[in-house]
Amino acid sequence: MPLGNNCNYIYNGKMKAAPPTEFDAIIVGGGMVGASLACLLENTPLRLALVDQSAFDVDAIPYFRQRSMADGASANQPGFDPRVSAITAASKNLFVGMGIWNEIERSRCCAYQDMEVWDADGTGSIHFAAADINQAELGSIVENSLVSAALYNKLASSPNLEILAPLAVDSLDFLEQEGESMVQLQMDRGRPLRAKLVIAADGANSKIRQLANFATREWDYDHHALVTTVRTASAHGNEALQRFIDTGPLAFLPLNTGLDSDAQHYCSIVWSMVPDKAREIMSLPDDEFRAHLAAAIEHRLGEIEWSAPRFSFPLRQRHAIDYVHRNIVLVGDAAHSIHPLAGQGVNLGLLDAAALAEELSRGLQAGRKLADPIVLQRYQRRRIGHNLGMMWLMEGFKHLFAEQALPVRWLRNSGMTAIDNLPAIKNLLARRAMGMDW
Ligand SMILES: Cc1cc2nc3c(=O)[nH]c(=O)nc-3n(C[C@H](O)[C@H](O)[C@H](O)COP(=O)(O)OP(=O)(O)OC[C@H]3O[C@@H](n4cnc5c(N)ncnc54)[C@H](O)[C@@H]3O)c2cc1C
């Protein structure tokens, strides 16, 4: 239905009665981080709006319909969302607390107990095992669209939340209202929205971050990430594989079809590489691509029998210098985008959401104003160091494994093998990667 300028409330593209345009807080961006934050604020007295430029229609989420067919897949191939996340124990605990983990597990999810990381250029390798740290799993590989669907299902009955979608932010103004500072958002249609606090969860190219002039430090990784789904001849055994090649890391993340016959024969691929190499691999015919991929992972899972369409994303590292400016706060990729090599991006964003929800609730209980700078700065202090530390670690890994000098290669290989033989350090690394012990 065409939506005119006098239309002021849109839900899944349908016009409804006009709601007030004023909220306590507006979350812009209903990706995994923004939607999680809305869930975490569900039991507060706040009047919230969650705004996204795309419709929140669970049925319209590609691949959500169970076992739907991927483009180009034959009738025997399950359709997986090409975008998946390695969900850490810390993120899983958050989802359990929100009451959505059961739905995610029921729909499709693969817990992995082992992870093998090795250097293409020598003999160095590390094996992480959940059993070594007394855990049932190291993490779970989940399709992003399934996490979003579980979040939207939960939010649909949220008593203090208005979902405004599809609706995009066009511009932003700071103004005073009865002695309180407010943010006003002009939308691409309908009435403006106004709130005491605006939370930008609108992703790596955050419009809110740009409109509010947040300064960032950013640089190109000189890597593109190629993602796809494959079927392998051998079962993955619930093990994640990562091989560091001089052109960039290649990860095989185990998927679970939920079907008995071939439950362990599908993997999601995240292959980061220099742009020229990415263009070359993207242009290969399917059979040549599969042969290349099988060789790149040293045939650990036998032949690649089938592959879904490939997608490629340029990777850029970006970190906002501050996460708070007046009554605007950044969370998730709007605050930081990081190389996917350790699968930490959304996990860091979820920790941001948890810390912000906790600080806002604590501030309200202490009788503070919602956008009290003391409350918002507490959130920033809790998250900025952790996020920066993880980003520098990924940057270090990327350079370490791209290095061709013989002494560095020797050190890298002997270092990996040495860590593999030092359970205390190895287990500490595993617990950190799982979001524990921070
Ligand atoms: C190849 C690849 C593999 C990855 N693998 C992993 C992994 O294994 N584990 C992991 O933790 N992370 C991984 N990541 C990172 C992870 O995908 C991101 O960190 C995560 O999706 C960020 O979530 P977000 O909600 O902050 O932002 P987004 O998912 O980008 O959501 C932003 C939302 O804001 C909306 N929006 C944008 N602009 C506007 C506007 N002007 N008005 C209204 N709405 C707007 C968008 O529609 C969108 O819904 C990977 C990333 C890549 C590229």
The ligand as an SDF file (V2000), in Angstrom:
LIG
                    3D

 53 58  0  0  0  0  0  0  0  0999 V2000
   30.9600  -12.6290    6.8890 C   0  0  0  0  0  0  0  0  0  0  0  0
   30.6160  -12.2990    8.3110 C   0  0  0  0  0  0  0  0  0  0  0  0
   30.5850  -13.3130    9.2720 C   0  0  0  0  0  0  0  0  0  0  0  0
   30.2920  -13.0280   10.6110 C   0  0  0  0  0  0  0  0  0  0  0  0
   30.2970  -14.0380   11.5510 N   0  0  0  0  0  0  0  0  0  0  0  0
   30.0630  -13.7430   12.8470 C   0  0  0  0  0  0  0  0  0  0  0  0
   30.0900  -14.7710   13.8620 C   0  0  0  0  0  0  0  0  0  0  0  0
   30.3310  -15.9520   13.6030 O   0  0  0  0  0  0  0  0  0  0  0  0
   29.8570  -14.3960   15.1570 N   0  0  0  0  0  0  0  0  0  0  0  0
   29.6170  -13.0980   15.4840 C   0  0  0  0  0  0  0  0  0  0  0  0
   29.4530  -12.8160   16.6770 O   0  0  0  0  0  0  0  0  0  0  0  0
   29.5620  -12.1250   14.5590 N   0  0  0  0  0  0  0  0  0  0  0  0
   29.7890  -12.4070   13.2560 C   0  0  0  0  0  0  0  0  0  0  0  0
   29.7430  -11.4120   12.3250 N   0  0  0  0  0  0  0  0  0  0  0  0
   29.4000  -10.0490   12.7390 C   0  0  0  0  0  0  0  0  0  0  0  0
   27.8890   -9.8960   12.9580 C   0  0  0  0  0  0  0  0  0  0  0  0
   27.1790  -10.3240   11.8040 O   0  0  0  0  0  0  0  0  0  0  0  0
   27.5570   -8.4470   13.2820 C   0  0  0  0  0  0  0  0  0  0  0  0
   28.3740   -8.0310   14.3500 O   0  0  0  0  0  0  0  0  0  0  0  0
   26.0830   -8.2900   13.7090 C   0  0  0  0  0  0  0  0  0  0  0  0
   25.2090   -8.7160   12.6920 O   0  0  0  0  0  0  0  0  0  0  0  0
   25.7830   -6.8400   14.0580 C   0  0  0  0  0  0  0  0  0  0  0  0
   24.4600   -6.7520   14.5560 O   0  0  0  0  0  0  0  0  0  0  0  0
   23.7650   -5.3410   14.7770 P   0  0  0  0  0  0  0  0  0  0  0  0
   22.3750   -5.6590   15.2480 O   0  0  0  0  0  0  0  0  0  0  0  0
   24.6350   -4.4510   15.5790 O   0  0  0  0  0  0  0  0  0  0  0  0
   23.6980   -4.6710   13.3180 O   0  0  0  0  0  0  0  0  0  0  0  0
   22.9480   -5.1420   12.0060 P   0  0  0  0  0  0  0  0  0  0  0  0
   22.7480   -6.6030   11.9820 O   0  0  0  0  0  0  0  0  0  0  0  0
   23.6750   -4.5320   10.8650 O   0  0  0  0  0  0  0  0  0  0  0  0
   21.4840   -4.4870   12.1450 O   0  0  0  0  0  0  0  0  0  0  0  0
   21.2540   -3.1110   11.9020 C   0  0  0  0  0  0  0  0  0  0  0  0
   19.7590   -2.8830   11.6900 C   0  0  0  0  0  0  0  0  0  0  0  0
   19.5270   -1.4730   11.5630 O   0  0  0  0  0  0  0  0  0  0  0  0
   18.6200   -1.2200   10.4950 C   0  0  0  0  0  0  0  0  0  0  0  0
   18.8910    0.1500    9.9690 N   0  0  0  0  0  0  0  0  0  0  0  0
   20.0340    0.5710    9.3690 C   0  0  0  0  0  0  0  0  0  0  0  0
   19.9330    1.8940    9.0650 N   0  0  0  0  0  0  0  0  0  0  0  0
   18.7050    2.3060    9.4720 C   0  0  0  0  0  0  0  0  0  0  0  0
   18.0140    3.5620    9.4330 C   0  0  0  0  0  0  0  0  0  0  0  0
   18.5440    4.6840    8.9010 N   0  0  0  0  0  0  0  0  0  0  0  0
   16.7650    3.6350    9.9570 N   0  0  0  0  0  0  0  0  0  0  0  0
   16.1750    2.5120   10.4920 C   0  0  0  0  0  0  0  0  0  0  0  0
   16.8000    1.3140   10.5570 N   0  0  0  0  0  0  0  0  0  0  0  0
   18.0360    1.2030   10.0560 C   0  0  0  0  0  0  0  0  0  0  0  0
   18.9070   -2.3490    9.4970 C   0  0  0  0  0  0  0  0  0  0  0  0
   17.7910   -2.6020    8.6690 O   0  0  0  0  0  0  0  0  0  0  0  0
   19.2210   -3.5270   10.4120 C   0  0  0  0  0  0  0  0  0  0  0  0
   18.0790   -4.2920   10.7310 O   0  0  0  0  0  0  0  0  0  0  0  0
   30.0320  -11.6810   10.9900 C   0  0  0  0  0  0  0  0  0  0  0  0
   30.0480  -10.6550   10.0370 C   0  0  0  0  0  0  0  0  0  0  0  0
   30.3490  -10.9570    8.6930 C   0  0  0  0  0  0  0  0  0  0  0  0
   30.3900   -9.8360    7.6670 C   0  0  0  0  0  0  0  0  0  0  0  0
  1  2  1  0
  2  3  1  0
  2 52  2  0
  3  4  2  0
  4  5  1  0
  4 50  1  0
  5  6  2  0
  6  7  1  0
  6 13  1  0
  7  8  2  0
  7  9  1  0
  9 10  1  0
 10 11  2  0
 10 12  1  0
 12 13  2  0
 13 14  1  0
 14 15  1  0
 14 50  1  0
 15 16  1  0
 16 17  1  0
 16 18  1  0
 18 19  1  0
 18 20  1  0
 20 21  1  0
 20 22  1  0
 22 23  1  0
 23 24  1  0
 24 25  2  0
 24 26  1  0
 24 27  1  0
 27 28  1  0
 28 29  2  0
 28 30  1  0
 28 31  1  0
 31 32  1  0
 32 33  1  0
 33 34  1  0
 33 48  1  0
 34 35  1  0
 35 36  1  0
 35 46  1  0
 36 37  1  0
 36 45  1  0
 37 38  2  0
 38 39  1  0
 39 40  1  0
 39 45  2  0
 40 41  1  0
 40 42  2  0
 42 43  1  0
 43 44  2  0
 44 45  1  0
 46 47  1  0
 46 48  1  0
 48 49  1  0
 50 51  2  0
 51 52  1  0
 52 53  1  0
M  END
$$$$
